[in-house]
Amino acid sequence: MNVLYKAYCRTYQTILRMALPALPYRTPEILRSAGEILRSAGEIPGLLGKNAPGRALIVTDRGCVQAGLLKILTDALKEGDQQYTVFDGVVSNPTTDTVDQALGKFTREKCVSLIGLGGGSSMDCAKAVGARIASRYPSR
């Protein structure tokens, strides 16, 4: 590797590492278990109303629907007068087609926020949809 290029890369990395604490990152609130969802579901509508008023897209799978976790969340959203749309078509190891379907629903329903509910595949799909939204609409 060229010595000057290596020095440039190290300098760039050092500057970014020093600037990282000053960047305006929000800390996401992550619910890690069904018990936390039961306790915290009532807080979600207020959190959405404060940070992203409008319709939310819930990305989940059939397992969460059958286990009743989705109902807990949707009941809390209804209680808080928060509009939502559900995408429950997530499959194991979601493909780009699944992400495109969820993104299409987000766009068609004019959603402004995204909620991932479930395990790894649901979270992966929600993160991919979020990345696609962020690249398409940088100001959101």
N, CA and C atoms as a LAMMPS dump frame, in Angstrom:
ITEM: TIMESTEP
0
ITEM: NUMBER OF ATOMS
420
ITEM: BOX BOUNDS ff ff ff
-5.0000000000000000e+02 5.0000000000000000e+02
-5.0000000000000000e+02 5.0000000000000000e+02
-5.0000000000000000e+02 5.0000000000000000e+02
ITEM: ATOMS id mol type element x y z
1 1 1 N 0.846 -1.181 0
2 1 2 C 0 0 0
3 1 3 C 0.889 1.242 0
4 2 1 N 0.486 2.223 -0.731
5 2 2 C 1.212 3.48 -0.807
6 2 3 C 1.254 4.126 0.575
7 3 1 N 2.423 4.575 1
8 3 2 C 2.609 5.145 2.339
9 3 3 C 1.79 6.425 2.504
10 4 1 N 1.73 7.257 1.488
11 4 2 C 0.958 8.499 1.583
12 4 3 C -0.545 8.217 1.689
13 5 1 N -1.006 7.234 0.935
14 5 2 C -2.426 6.874 1.005
15 5 3 C -2.763 6.317 2.384
16 6 1 N -1.877 5.501 2.921
17 6 2 C -2.084 4.944 4.253
18 6 3 C -2.134 6.058 5.298
19 7 1 N -1.251 7.043 5.185
20 7 2 C -1.249 8.174 6.12
21 7 3 C -2.541 8.98 5.987
22 8 1 N -3.012 9.167 4.759
23 8 2 C -4.27 9.874 4.529
24 8 3 C -5.428 9.143 5.204
25 9 1 N -5.501 7.825 5
26 9 2 C -6.588 7.028 5.591
27 9 3 C -6.552 7.097 7.109
28 10 1 N -5.375 6.968 7.706
29 10 2 C -5.261 7.024 9.175
30 10 3 C -5.656 8.404 9.702
31 11 1 N -5.283 9.446 8.997
32 11 2 C -5.649 10.801 9.415
33 11 3 C -7.156 10.991 9.334
34 12 1 N -7.75 10.541 8.26
35 12 2 C -9.2 10.63 8.068
36 12 3 C -9.938 9.888 9.181
37 13 1 N -9.492 8.665 9.481
38 13 2 C -10.119 7.872 10.546
39 13 3 C -9.976 8.556 11.909
40 14 1 N -8.836 9.123 12.173
41 14 2 C -8.605 9.795 13.459
42 14 3 C -9.515 11.015 13.609
43 15 1 N -9.662 11.791 12.543
44 15 2 C -10.532 12.973 12.594
45 15 3 C -11.98 12.551 12.834
46 16 1 N -12.436 11.51 12.138
47 16 2 C -13.803 11.026 12.351
48 16 3 C -14 10.5 13.766
49 17 1 N -13.007 9.782 14.287
50 17 2 C -13.108 9.256 15.651
51 17 3 C -13.198 10.384 16.666
52 18 1 N -12.483 11.476 16.428
53 18 2 C -12.522 12.623 17.344
54 18 3 C -13.853 13.371 17.228
55 19 1 N -14.439 13.398 16.028
56 19 2 C -15.695 14.136 15.81
57 19 3 C -16.918 13.335 16.252
58 20 1 N -16.783 12.032 16.39
59 20 2 C -17.923 11.173 16.693
60 20 3 C -18.727 11.603 17.924
61 21 1 N -18.106 11.954 19.055
62 21 2 C -18.908 12.353 20.22
63 21 3 C -19.713 13.641 20.006
64 22 1 N -19.305 14.478 19.076
65 22 2 C -19.989 15.749 18.85
66 22 3 C -21.145 15.636 17.851
67 23 1 N -21.26 14.502 17.17
68 23 2 C -22.318 14.347 16.177
69 23 3 C -23.667 14.126 16.861
70 24 1 N -24.755 14.647 16.277
71 24 2 C -26.069 14.606 16.928
72 24 3 C -26.812 13.279 16.73
73 25 1 N -26.365 12.243 17.391
74 25 2 C -27.044 10.952 17.301
75 25 3 C -28.123 10.846 18.362
76 26 1 N -29.255 10.238 17.986
77 26 2 C -30.292 9.918 18.967
78 26 3 C -30.06 8.493 19.431
79 27 1 N -30.284 8.247 20.683
80 27 2 C -30.172 6.894 21.2
81 27 3 C -31.529 6.214 21.053
82 28 1 N -31.598 5.117 20.285
83 28 2 C -32.891 4.456 20.111
84 28 3 C -33.327 3.773 21.403
85 29 1 N -34.618 3.708 21.606
86 29 2 C -35.144 2.981 22.747
87 29 3 C -35.483 1.581 22.262
88 30 1 N -34.781 0.595 22.783
89 30 2 C -34.93 -0.774 22.321
90 30 3 C -35.628 -1.584 23.397
91 31 1 N -36.7 -2.266 23.019
92 31 2 C -37.403 -3.168 23.919
93 31 3 C -36.902 -4.57 23.621
94 32 1 N -36.404 -5.245 24.623
95 32 2 C -35.721 -6.516 24.393
96 32 3 C -36.549 -7.763 24.675
97 33 1 N -37.695 -7.642 25.307
98 33 2 C -38.451 -8.854 25.618
99 33 3 C -39.943 -8.574 25.613
100 34 1 N -40.705 -9.654 25.592
101 34 2 C -42.162 -9.51 25.61
102 34 3 C -42.611 -8.817 26.885
103 35 1 N -41.943 -9.099 27.999
104 35 2 C -42.288 -8.445 29.26
105 35 3 C -42.105 -6.944 29.181
106 36 1 N -41.051 -6.497 28.535
107 36 2 C -40.827 -5.06 28.371
108 36 3 C -41.875 -4.45 27.462
109 37 1 N -42.314 -5.207 26.466
110 37 2 C -43.367 -4.698 25.586
111 37 3 C -44.647 -4.502 26.387
112 38 1 N -44.951 -5.475 27.247
113 38 2 C -46.148 -5.347 28.081
114 38 3 C -46.066 -4.111 28.962
115 39 1 N -44.899 -3.858 29.549
116 39 2 C -44.738 -2.71 30.442
117 39 3 C -44.636 -1.396 29.676
118 40 1 N -44.009 -1.424 28.503
119 40 2 C -43.693 -0.179 27.797
120 40 3 C -44.61 0.148 26.634
121 41 1 N -45.521 -0.741 26.289
122 41 2 C -46.365 -0.514 25.11
123 41 3 C -47.134 0.788 25.223
124 42 1 N -47.535 1.152 26.43
125 42 2 C -48.285 2.393 26.613
126 42 3 C -47.464 3.637 26.341
127 43 1 N -46.126 3.524 26.397
128 43 2 C -45.257 4.67 26.15
129 43 3 C -45.007 4.903 24.664
130 44 1 N -45.218 3.888 23.85
131 44 2 C -44.876 3.975 22.429
132 44 3 C -45.684 5.04 21.692
133 45 1 N -47.003 5.145 21.872
134 45 2 C -47.74 6.193 21.149
135 45 3 C -47.235 7.599 21.477
136 46 1 N -46.913 7.858 22.731
137 46 2 C -46.382 9.17 23.093
138 46 3 C -45.036 9.433 22.457
139 47 1 N -44.203 8.408 22.418
140 47 2 C -42.885 8.527 21.804
141 47 3 C -43.014 8.813 20.313
142 48 1 N -43.921 8.101 19.646
143 48 2 C -44.137 8.336 18.215
144 48 3 C -44.749 9.711 17.969
145 49 1 N -45.712 10.097 18.803
146 49 2 C -46.356 11.399 18.632
147 49 3 C -45.379 12.545 18.795
148 50 1 N -44.397 12.366 19.668
149 50 2 C -43.404 13.413 19.91
150 50 3 C -42.355 13.462 18.801
151 51 1 N -41.883 12.3 18.355
152 51 2 C -40.773 12.258 17.399
153 51 3 C -41.202 12.136 15.944
154 52 1 N -42.327 11.472 15.68
155 52 2 C -42.747 11.242 14.295
156 52 3 C -44.259 11.13 14.216
157 53 1 N -44.971 12.259 14.349
158 53 2 C -46.429 12.182 14.283
159 53 3 C -46.881 11.737 12.898
160 54 1 N -47.792 10.812 12.877
161 54 2 C -48.29 10.266 11.613
162 54 3 C -48.364 8.755 11.701
163 55 1 N -48.622 8.117 10.591
164 55 2 C -48.812 6.664 10.535
165 55 3 C -47.476 5.934 10.706
166 56 1 N -47.507 4.843 11.463
167 56 2 C -46.331 4.002 11.675
168 56 3 C -46.504 2.683 10.938
169 57 1 N -45.419 2.151 10.411
170 57 2 C -45.433 0.824 9.803
171 57 3 C -44.809 -0.143 10.79
172 58 1 N -45.539 -1.18 11.152
173 58 2 C -45.028 -2.224 12.032
174 58 3 C -44.571 -3.376 11.153
175 59 1 N -43.289 -3.716 11.222
176 59 2 C -42.722 -4.807 10.443
177 59 3 C -42.557 -5.992 11.388
178 60 1 N -43.246 -7.088 11.088
179 60 2 C -43.218 -8.249 11.969
180 60 3 C -43.422 -9.517 11.16
181 61 1 N -43.491 -10.642 11.86
182 61 2 C -43.708 -11.928 11.196
183 61 3 C -44.937 -12.622 11.771
184 62 1 N -45.308 -13.721 11.179
185 62 2 C -46.513 -14.453 11.605
186 62 3 C -46.381 -14.968 13.04
187 63 1 N -45.162 -15.287 13.47
188 63 2 C -44.958 -15.793 14.819
189 63 3 C -45.365 -14.786 15.886
190 64 1 N -45.038 -13.521 15.686
191 64 2 C -45.425 -12.468 16.64
192 64 3 C -46.933 -12.245 16.624
193 65 1 N -47.527 -12.41 15.454
194 65 2 C -48.981 -12.266 15.358
195 65 3 C -49.647 -13.393 16.146
196 66 1 N -49.186 -14.625 15.935
197 66 2 C -49.775 -15.78 16.608
198 66 3 C -49.514 -15.77 18.112
199 67 1 N -48.372 -15.227 18.534
200 67 2 C -48.029 -15.179 19.957
201 67 3 C -48.781 -14.073 20.692
202 68 1 N -49.421 -13.172 19.963
203 68 2 C -50.187 -12.099 20.583
204 68 3 C -49.401 -10.839 20.863
205 69 1 N -48.122 -10.818 20.48
206 69 2 C -47.306 -9.619 20.714
207 69 3 C -47.779 -8.441 19.874
208 70 1 N -48.176 -8.723 18.65
209 70 2 C -48.657 -7.645 17.782
210 70 3 C -49.916 -7.015 18.357
211 71 1 N -50.802 -7.833 18.908
212 71 2 C -52.045 -7.311 19.483
213 71 3 C -51.765 -6.386 20.663
214 72 1 N -50.786 -6.724 21.484
215 72 2 C -50.415 -5.869 22.615
216 72 3 C -49.993 -4.499 22.105
217 73 1 N -49.148 -4.508 21.07
218 73 2 C -48.647 -3.25 20.519
219 73 3 C -49.761 -2.462 19.833
220 74 1 N -50.564 -3.125 19.032
221 74 2 C -51.618 -2.399 18.31
222 74 3 C -52.686 -1.87 19.259
223 75 1 N -52.984 -2.618 20.323
224 75 2 C -53.943 -2.116 21.32
225 75 3 C -53.421 -0.837 21.968
226 76 1 N -52.117 -0.808 22.279
227 76 2 C -51.526 0.395 22.874
228 76 3 C -51.551 1.561 21.892
229 77 1 N -51.284 1.265 20.628
230 77 2 C -51.316 2.322 19.618
231 77 3 C -52.729 2.874 19.44
232 78 1 N -53.737 1.983 19.455
233 78 2 C -55.125 2.423 19.347
234 78 3 C -55.505 3.297 20.539
235 79 1 N -55.072 2.871 21.731
236 79 2 C -55.365 3.64 22.947
237 79 3 C -54.76 5.041 22.878
238 80 1 N -53.594 5.144 22.264
239 80 2 C -52.916 6.427 22.154
240 80 3 C -53.287 7.198 20.901
241 81 1 N -54.327 6.768 20.199
242 81 2 C -54.777 7.417 18.96
243 81 3 C -53.662 7.533 17.922
244 82 1 N -52.816 6.524 17.841
245 82 2 C -51.721 6.5 16.874
246 82 3 C -52.132 5.623 15.698
247 83 1 N -52.037 6.153 14.486
248 83 2 C -52.356 5.369 13.294
249 83 3 C -51.196 4.433 12.989
250 84 1 N -51.522 3.263 12.44
251 84 2 C -50.476 2.295 12.114
252 84 3 C -50.931 1.411 10.958
253 85 1 N -49.966 0.781 10.352
254 85 2 C -50.175 -0.219 9.31
255 85 3 C -49.26 -1.377 9.642
256 86 1 N -49.71 -2.592 9.385
257 86 2 C -48.923 -3.775 9.722
258 86 3 C -48.433 -4.464 8.452
259 87 1 N -47.146 -4.776 8.429
260 87 2 C -46.579 -5.648 7.407
261 87 3 C -46.114 -6.898 8.132
262 88 1 N -46.842 -8 7.963
263 88 2 C -46.499 -9.238 8.67
264 88 3 C -46.011 -10.328 7.717
265 89 1 N -45.455 -9.919 6.604
266 89 2 C -44.984 -10.868 5.602
267 89 3 C -43.516 -11.206 5.695
268 90 1 N -42.892 -10.956 6.836
269 90 2 C -41.466 -11.25 6.978
270 90 3 C -41.276 -12.757 7.089
271 91 1 N -40.329 -13.287 6.327
272 91 2 C -39.988 -14.705 6.355
273 91 3 C -38.585 -14.859 6.915
274 92 1 N -38.21 -16.088 7.236
275 92 2 C -36.845 -16.336 7.715
276 92 3 C -35.846 -15.899 6.656
277 93 1 N -34.801 -15.242 7.101
278 93 2 C -33.781 -14.711 6.191
279 93 3 C -34.431 -13.913 5.062
280 94 1 N -35 -12.752 5.402
281 94 2 C -35.761 -11.99 4.406
282 94 3 C -34.918 -11.601 3.19
283 95 1 N -35.567 -11.659 2.06
284 95 2 C -34.908 -11.329 0.797
285 95 3 C -35.166 -9.869 0.443
286 96 1 N -34.547 -9.42 -0.625
287 96 2 C -34.786 -8.05 -1.083
288 96 3 C -36.228 -7.881 -1.533
289 97 1 N -36.86 -8.966 -1.994
290 97 2 C -38.275 -8.884 -2.367
291 97 3 C -39.138 -8.561 -1.149
292 98 1 N -38.834 -9.177 -0.015
293 98 2 C -39.584 -8.899 1.214
294 98 3 C -39.381 -7.453 1.638
295 99 1 N -38.146 -6.979 1.559
296 99 2 C -37.848 -5.59 1.904
297 99 3 C -38.587 -4.647 0.963
298 100 1 N -38.6 -4.974 -0.326
299 100 2 C -39.312 -4.14 -1.299
300 100 3 C -40.817 -4.106 -1.025
301 101 1 N -41.383 -5.241 -0.619
302 101 2 C -42.809 -5.28 -0.296
303 101 3 C -43.116 -4.39 0.907
304 102 1 N -42.283 -4.494 1.936
305 102 2 C -42.49 -3.66 3.132
306 102 3 C -42.293 -2.185 2.799
307 103 1 N -41.287 -1.88 1.999
308 103 2 C -41.044 -0.499 1.595
309 103 3 C -42.206 0.037 0.764
310 104 1 N -42.745 -0.807 -0.108
311 104 2 C -43.911 -0.409 -0.9
312 104 3 C -45.106 -0.086 -0.019
313 105 1 N -45.314 -0.895 1.007
314 105 2 C -46.424 -0.639 1.928
315 105 3 C -46.176 0.658 2.693
316 106 1 N -44.93 0.893 3.111
317 106 2 C -44.566 2.136 3.803
318 106 3 C -44.913 3.338 2.927
319 107 1 N -44.575 3.255 1.657
320 107 2 C -44.802 4.357 0.728
321 107 3 C -46.293 4.53 0.409
322 108 1 N -46.977 3.429 0.094
323 108 2 C -48.403 3.488 -0.253
324 108 3 C -49.249 4.032 0.889
325 109 1 N -48.932 3.63 2.106
326 109 2 C -49.725 4.033 3.265
327 109 3 C -49.294 5.386 3.834
328 110 1 N -48.28 5.999 3.207
329 110 2 C -47.77 7.304 3.64
330 110 3 C -47.338 7.287 5.109
331 111 1 N -46.567 6.27 5.463
332 111 2 C -46.064 6.136 6.831
333 111 3 C -44.902 7.101 7.062
334 112 1 N -44.719 7.483 8.308
335 112 2 C -43.616 8.384 8.661
336 112 3 C -42.683 7.775 9.704
337 113 1 N -43.063 6.619 10.265
338 113 2 C -42.188 5.965 11.236
339 113 3 C -42.242 4.463 11.035
340 114 1 N -41.271 3.784 11.633
341 114 2 C -41.085 2.359 11.41
342 114 3 C -40.873 1.675 12.757
343 115 1 N -41.605 0.585 12.988
344 115 2 C -41.461 -0.192 14.216
345 115 3 C -41.121 -1.624 13.815
346 116 1 N -40.006 -2.132 14.307
347 116 2 C -39.648 -3.53 14.093
348 116 3 C -40.079 -4.322 15.308
349 117 1 N -40.85 -5.378 15.106
350 117 2 C -41.359 -6.186 16.213
351 117 3 C -41.054 -7.64 15.933
352 118 1 N -40.26 -8.247 16.784
353 118 2 C -39.989 -9.671 16.623
354 118 3 C -38.53 -9.997 16.775
355 119 1 N -38.175 -11.114 16.175
356 119 2 C -36.816 -11.619 16.285
357 119 3 C -35.903 -11.116 15.192
358 120 1 N -34.884 -11.891 14.913
359 120 2 C -33.829 -11.468 13.994
360 120 3 C -34.291 -11.124 12.6
361 121 1 N -35.136 -11.968 12.01
362 121 2 C -35.576 -11.711 10.635
363 121 3 C -36.417 -10.447 10.544
364 122 1 N -37.307 -10.245 11.51
365 122 2 C -38.138 -9.033 11.516
366 122 3 C -37.271 -7.797 11.697
367 123 1 N -36.306 -7.89 12.604
368 123 2 C -35.408 -6.755 12.838
369 123 3 C -34.555 -6.475 11.6
370 124 1 N -34.037 -7.542 10.987
371 124 2 C -33.234 -7.36 9.769
372 124 3 C -34.044 -6.693 8.675
373 125 1 N -35.277 -7.142 8.487
374 125 2 C -36.14 -6.555 7.464
375 125 3 C -36.431 -5.09 7.788
376 126 1 N -36.767 -4.802 9.047
377 126 2 C -37.061 -3.42 9.441
378 126 3 C -35.842 -2.521 9.252
379 127 1 N -34.662 -3.023 9.595
380 127 2 C -33.439 -2.225 9.408
381 127 3 C -33.174 -1.959 7.929
382 128 1 N -33.404 -2.977 7.1
383 128 2 C -33.191 -2.788 5.654
384 128 3 C -34.193 -1.786 5.088
385 129 1 N -35.444 -1.871 5.533
386 129 2 C -36.455 -0.896 5.09
387 129 3 C -36.043 0.5 5.553
388 130 1 N -35.6 0.62 6.801
389 130 2 C -35.146 1.913 7.321
390 130 3 C -33.978 2.478 6.53
391 131 1 N -33.045 1.612 6.152
392 131 2 C -31.907 2.071 5.346
393 131 3 C -32.363 2.544 3.97
394 132 1 N -33.308 1.818 3.376
395 132 2 C -33.823 2.221 2.068
396 132 3 C -34.572 3.551 2.172
397 133 1 N -35.327 3.724 3.258
398 133 2 C -36.05 4.985 3.461
399 133 3 C -35.057 6.126 3.631
400 134 1 N -34.032 5.896 4.435
401 134 2 C -33.035 6.943 4.69
402 134 3 C -32.282 7.323 3.427
403 135 1 N -32.019 6.348 2.549
404 135 2 C -31.309 6.689 1.322
405 135 3 C -32.216 7.38 0.309
406 136 1 N -33.512 7.063 0.373
407 136 2 C -34.469 7.669 -0.559
408 136 3 C -34.906 9.048 -0.111
409 137 1 N -35.094 9.215 1.201
410 137 2 C -35.573 10.468 1.761
411 137 3 C -34.607 10.935 2.844
412 138 1 N -33.461 11.516 2.505
413 138 2 C -32.457 11.869 3.506
414 138 3 C -32.933 12.839 4.584
415 139 1 N -33.975 13.599 4.338
416 139 2 C -34.417 14.593 5.324
417 139 3 C -35.321 14.012 6.396
418 140 1 N -35.734 12.749 6.284
419 140 2 C -36.66 12.163 7.27
420 140 3 C -35.966 11.813 8.529
